[in-house]
Amino acid sequence: MSVPKKYIHDRLVLLFLSISSFLVVLGSLLIILRLDTGSKGIYWAQYRSNLGISAYIPGRITDILAFIVFLLVIFGMNIFLSMKVFQHHRNYAITVLSLGTLLILLTVIVSNLLLNLR
């Protein structure tokens, strides 16, 4: 798939791509640096409000590392979809990029909150 020339030169697209890439790198580093390999490796992976007192469900280190994979998949799909849509409608591509950036930001926040509970 070729990258449209106007896509690369659009300032708003580059702004959202820069913010998204910064958040992906920041989120990945925060997750990796906060992992504790010396302990048993049990982390709080889920929160279920309907369970009452035992609302937190424990998980393994792979459940936390899945956040990094999720960040990378969302970032890749975000770029792919926005390039496809940009050829037809610039505003739709910017909407896709902004919603992807919001999703990446929320992923970083949730992963850090789960790691704080440990």
C-alpha positions in Angstrom: 0.0 0.0 0.0 1.4 3.4 -1.0 1.3 6.3 1.3 -0.6 9.3 -0.2 1.8 12.3 -0.5 -0.8 14.7 0.9 -1.2 12.4 4.0 2.5 12.8 4.9 2.4 16.6 4.4 -0.8 17.3 6.4 0.2 19.0 9.7 -2.8 17.8 11.7 -2.2 14.2 10.7 1.4 14.5 11.7 0.4 16.1 15.0 -1.9 13.1 15.8 0.7 10.6 14.6 3.4 12.2 16.8 1.1 12.3 19.9 0.1 8.7 19.3 3.6 7.4 18.8 4.8 9.3 21.9 2.0 7.8 24.0 2.7 4.3 22.7 6.4 4.6 23.6 5.6 6.2 26.9 3.0 3.5 27.8 5.3 0.7 26.8 8.2 2.0 28.8 6.0 2.7 31.9 4.6 -0.9 31.8 8.0 -2.5 31.2 9.8 -0.4 33.9 7.1 -1.1 36.5 7.1 -4.9 36.2 8.6 -6.7 39.1 10.2 -10.0 38.0 11.5 -10.8 41.5 8.1 -11.5 43.1 5.6 -14.2 42.3 4.4 -12.3 39.2 0.8 -11.9 40.1 -0.8 -8.7 39.0 -4.3 -7.3 39.2 -5.5 -7.8 35.6 -9.2 -7.1 35.8 -11.7 -5.2 37.8 -15.3 -6.5 38.1 -17.6 -4.2 40.0 -20.4 -6.9 40.3 -18.2 -9.2 42.4 -18.3 -7.0 45.5 -15.3 -7.3 47.8 -13.4 -9.5 45.5 -13.8 -7.2 42.5 -10.1 -7.5 41.5 -9.2 -10.6 39.5 -5.5 -11.6 39.6 -3.5 -12.3 36.4 0.0 -13.2 35.3 2.7 -11.0 33.8 1.5 -11.9 30.3 -1.8 -10.2 31.0 0.0 -7.0 31.7 2.3 -7.4 28.7 -0.8 -7.7 26.6 -1.4 -4.0 27.1 1.8 -3.3 25.1 0.7 -5.6 22.3 -2.7 -3.8 22.4 -1.0 -0.4 22.2 1.0 -1.5 19.1 -2.0 -3.1 17.4 -4.1 0.0 17.9 -1.3 2.3 16.7 -0.8 0.2 13.6 -4.5 -0.1 12.8 -4.9 3.6 13.5 -2.3 4.5 10.8 -3.7 1.9 8.3 -7.3 3.0 8.6 -6.5 6.7 8.5 -4.4 6.3 5.3 -7.2 4.4 3.6 -9.8 6.9 4.6 -7.6 10.0 3.8 -7.8 9.3 0.1 -11.6 9.9 0.3 -12.2 12.3 3.2 -9.6 14.2 5.2 -11.9 14.9 8.1 -12.8 11.2 8.5 -9.1 10.4 8.6 -8.5 13.0 11.3 -11.5 11.6 13.3 -10.0 8.1 13.1 -6.6 9.4 14.3 -8.1 11.4 17.2 -10.2 8.5 18.4 -7.2 6.2 18.1 -5.1 8.6 20.1 -7.8 8.7 22.8 -7.9 4.9 22.9 -4.1 4.8 23.3 -4.3 7.4 26.1 -7.0 5.4 28.0 -5.0 2.2 27.6 -1.9 3.9 29.2 -4.1 5.2 32.1 -5.8 1.9 32.7 -2.5 -0.1 32.6 -0.9 2.3 35.1 -3.9 2.1 37.4 -3.7 -1.7 37.4 0.0 -1.6 38.1 -0.5 0.9 41.0 -2.9 -1.6 42.7 -0.2 -4.2 42.9 
